[in-house]
Amino acid sequence: MSEGREEIRRRFPHVMQEVDERKSVVHVDAVRTDREEAEKVAHNVQGYEPTVIDYLRRCDTDEQALEIIAFLEARGEIKPSHATWLREQLVRQGLRSFGGKKNHGYYERG
């Protein structure tokens, strides 16, 4: 075991016990790698404005996702470089790499 892990175990024995026993497991099915997108989500709690990722998560097909990307790019809501990056992620990793499907009523959950 690495020195860093041993240091954590010494300083936080209960945390390491939970890690070892996998008591609290969080499954991550998507990752935001664009800092601007992540910041928008973090700062828009009230009066939330959907990001391109939110729109992509409502899509059922790659074709729909490509239409959304093209539309937002044409309107200047996303930069061409970001649009290219999104298209590449779509091709390489698939539609659900942006996150699970958001259905109608997603934001109405309490």
C-alpha positions in Angstrom: 0.0 0.0 0.0 1.3 3.5 -0.8 2.6 5.9 1.9 -0.2 8.3 1.1 -2.9 5.7 1.6 -1.3 4.6 4.9 -1.2 8.3 6.0 -4.9 8.6 5.2 -5.6 5.3 7.1 -3.7 6.6 10.1 -5.4 10.0 10.1 -8.9 8.9 9.1 -9.4 5.2 10.1 -13.2 5.3 9.9 -13.2 6.8 6.4 -10.7 4.1 5.2 -12.8 1.4 6.8 -15.8 2.6 4.8 -13.7 2.8 1.6 -12.4 -0.8 2.2 -15.9 -2.1 2.9 -17.4 -0.1 0.1 -20.3 1.1 2.4 -21.0 4.2 0.4 -20.7 3.7 -3.3 -21.6 6.4 -5.8 -21.9 5.3 -9.4 -20.8 8.0 -11.9 -22.4 7.6 -15.3 -21.2 10.9 -16.8 -18.4 13.4 -16.3 -18.3 17.1 -17.0 -14.9 17.9 -18.4 -15.8 21.4 -19.6 -15.1 23.9 -16.8 -17.6 26.5 -18.2 -20.4 23.9 -18.3 -19.7 22.8 -14.8 -19.5 26.4 -13.5 -22.9 27.2 -15.1 -24.5 24.3 -13.3 -22.8 25.1 -9.9 -23.9 28.8 -10.0 -27.4 28.5 -11.4 -29.4 26.9 -8.6 -32.3 29.2 -8.7 -33.5 30.4 -12.1 -31.6 27.5 -13.6 -30.7 27.9 -17.3 -30.2 24.5 -19.1 -26.8 23.9 -20.5 -26.0 22.1 -23.8 -25.4 19.0 -21.7 -29.0 19.2 -20.3 -30.4 19.4 -23.8 -28.2 16.4 -24.9 -29.5 14.4 -22.0 -33.0 14.8 -23.3 -32.1 13.3 -26.7 -33.1 9.8 -27.7 -30.7 9.4 -30.7 -27.3 10.6 -31.9 -29.0 12.4 -34.7 -31.1 14.5 -32.3 -27.9 15.3 -30.3 -26.1 16.4 -33.5 -29.1 18.7 -34.3 -28.9 20.3 -30.8 -25.2 20.9 -31.1 -25.5 22.4 -34.5 -28.4 24.6 -33.4 -26.6 26.0 -30.3 -23.4 26.5 -32.3 -25.3 28.4 -35.1 -26.9 30.6 -32.4 -23.6 31.3 -30.9 -24.6 29.7 -27.6 -21.6 27.4 -27.7 -18.2 28.0 -29.3 -17.3 26.1 -32.5 -14.4 24.4 -30.6 -16.8 23.2 -27.9 -19.2 22.0 -30.5 -16.4 20.0 -32.1 -15.5 18.5 -28.8 -19.1 17.5 -28.1 -19.4 15.8 -31.5 -16.2 13.9 -30.9 -17.4 12.8 -27.4 -20.7 11.7 -29.0 -18.9 9.6 -31.6 -16.3 8.1 -29.3 -18.3 7.6 -26.1 -21.9 7.6 -27.1 -24.9 9.7 -26.2 -25.2 8.6 -22.6 -21.6 9.7 -21.9 -23.2 13.1 -21.3 -25.4 11.6 -18.5 -28.5 9.5 -18.0 -31.7 10.3 -19.9 -33.7 13.2 -18.6 -37.4 12.7 -19.2 -40.3 15.1 -19.1 -40.8 16.2 -15.5 -37.2 15.6 -14.4 -37.0 19.0 -12.7 -40.4 18.6 -11.0 -39.0 16.0 -8.6 -39.0 17.3 -5.0 
